[in-house]
Amino acid sequence: MVLSWKHPSPRGRAPLWYIIEKCLAGTGVWQRINTAVKLHSPRYPVFDLQDGQKYQFRVYSINMYGSSQASAPSEPIQKVNEDGVPSAPGKVVATRNTKSSVFVQWETPKHLKSLMGYYIDGRVVGAKEWFPCNHKPFRHNRTRSWGQQIQ
């Protein structure tokens, strides 16, 4: 499942990132789910959900000055049957395009099943943190990525 939300308003000028928590609906026991990622994008794919269980999610906005209160919890939701989920894309190839961009292409999934598009994340070689390259599903299996992160 892919979670998405709106940026806070007012947002301020300091760099912003998010923490996401999940809980089994009705338990009130919250667990952080993006522990390895400093999330800057208002979307996040969640993979480790159990079949038949309903979950709730909430989000915190964080900047250098501190953390917001948690958002209101989402309505309880459960993952969809995986028969409706496309398979993973194939081999990814990234080649330098310019000093500040990279051309990325990949093999389309073998089973497209209602494919809405692709979210692309990147990272600097040797870095642990991934960063989003797009905030809306990209419909083609190739794109150019720009940014200061490209080195």
CORGI-V315065 format. One record per backbone hydrogen bond with DSSP energy under -1.0 kcal/mol. NH is the residue of the N-H (numbers start at 1). CO is the residue of the C=O. E is the energy in kcal/mol with one decimal. If there is no record, write none. Layout:
NH;CO;E / NH;CO;E
This chain:
3;44;-3.0 / 5;42;-1.9 / 17;62;-2.5 / 18;39;-2.6 / 19;60;-1.9 / 21;58;-2.6 / 22;31;-2.5 / 23;56;-1.9 / 25;54;-2.7 / 27;24;-2.3 / 31;22;-2.4 / 33;20;-2.7 / 39;37;-1.1 / 44;3;-2.2 / 46;1;-3.5 / 49;47;-1.3 / 53;50;-1.4 / 55;77;-3.4 / 56;23;-2.3 / 58;21;-2.0 / 60;19;-2.6 / 62;17;-2.9 / 63;66;-2.3 / 66;63;-1.6 / 68;61;-2.8 / 71;59;-2.1 / 74;57;-2.6 / 77;55;-2.4 / 84;81;-2.1 / 85;82;-1.4 / 87;111;-1.9 / 90;107;-2.3 / 93;105;-3.0 / 95;103;-2.6 / 97;101;-2.2 / 98;101;-1.4 / 102;145;-2.1 / 103;95;-3.4 / 104;143;-3.3 / 105;93;-2.4 / 106;141;-2.1 / 118;138;-2.4 / 122;131;-2.6 / 127;124;-2.6 / 131;122;-3.0 / 133;120;-3.2 / 138;118;-2.9 / 143;104;-2.8 / 145;102;-3.1 / 147;100;-1.3 / 150;147;-1.0
